[in-house]
């Protein structure tokens, strides 16, 4: 069994870059893979602003 968890990730070196990231976690708590893409899902501006402040 694996867990696939998507989240928005801010680039540590270039703070203006935001990645739409998914991580795959295996059944031994190991990270099997990470996939980043620059295409951000649609959010209204107020909700995206809130998400990026967290």
C-alpha positions as MATLAB code, in Angstrom:
seq = 'XXXXXXXXXXXXXXXXXXXXXXXXXXXXXXXXXXXXXXXXXXXXXXXXXXXXXX';
ca = [
       0.000    0.000    0.000;
       1.188    3.528   -0.768;
      -0.054    7.013    0.040;
      -0.052    9.701   -2.637;
      -0.274   13.195   -1.203;
      -0.533   16.335   -3.362;
       0.409   19.770   -2.019;
       1.605   23.222   -3.098;
       5.308   23.788   -2.482;
       7.233   27.060   -2.573;
      10.706   26.815   -4.126;
      13.350   27.373   -1.431;
      15.764   29.132   -3.823;
      13.226   31.132   -5.840;
      10.334   32.138   -3.596;
       8.199   33.347   -6.505;
       8.074   29.792   -7.930;
       5.310   27.523   -6.644;
       5.204   23.829   -7.511;
       2.187   21.552   -7.670;
       3.880   18.600   -5.942;
       2.865   15.020   -5.241;
       4.807   12.680   -2.975;
       4.438    8.883   -2.909;
       5.028    7.326    0.527;
       5.560    3.578    0.855;
       4.332    1.211    3.543;
       7.687    1.415    5.381;
       7.402    5.232    5.747;
       9.900    5.723    2.932;
       9.512    8.272    0.146;
       9.206    6.348   -3.097;
       8.998    9.365   -5.359;
       8.311   13.067   -5.705;
       6.831   14.724   -8.773;
       6.779   18.485   -9.264;
       5.031   20.436  -11.971;
       4.541   24.153  -12.418;
       0.880   23.935  -13.461;
      -1.092   25.117  -10.421;
      -4.725   23.996  -10.095;
      -7.283   26.792  -10.334;
      -8.075   28.576   -7.081;
      -9.810   31.863   -6.573;
      -7.350   34.580   -5.604;
      -8.473   34.844   -1.937;
      -8.194   31.087   -1.310;
      -4.815   30.803   -3.086;
      -3.501   33.729   -1.030;
      -4.631   31.955    2.155;
      -3.043   28.635    1.109;
       0.304   30.248    0.354;
       0.456   31.994    3.734;
       0.255   28.693    5.643;
];
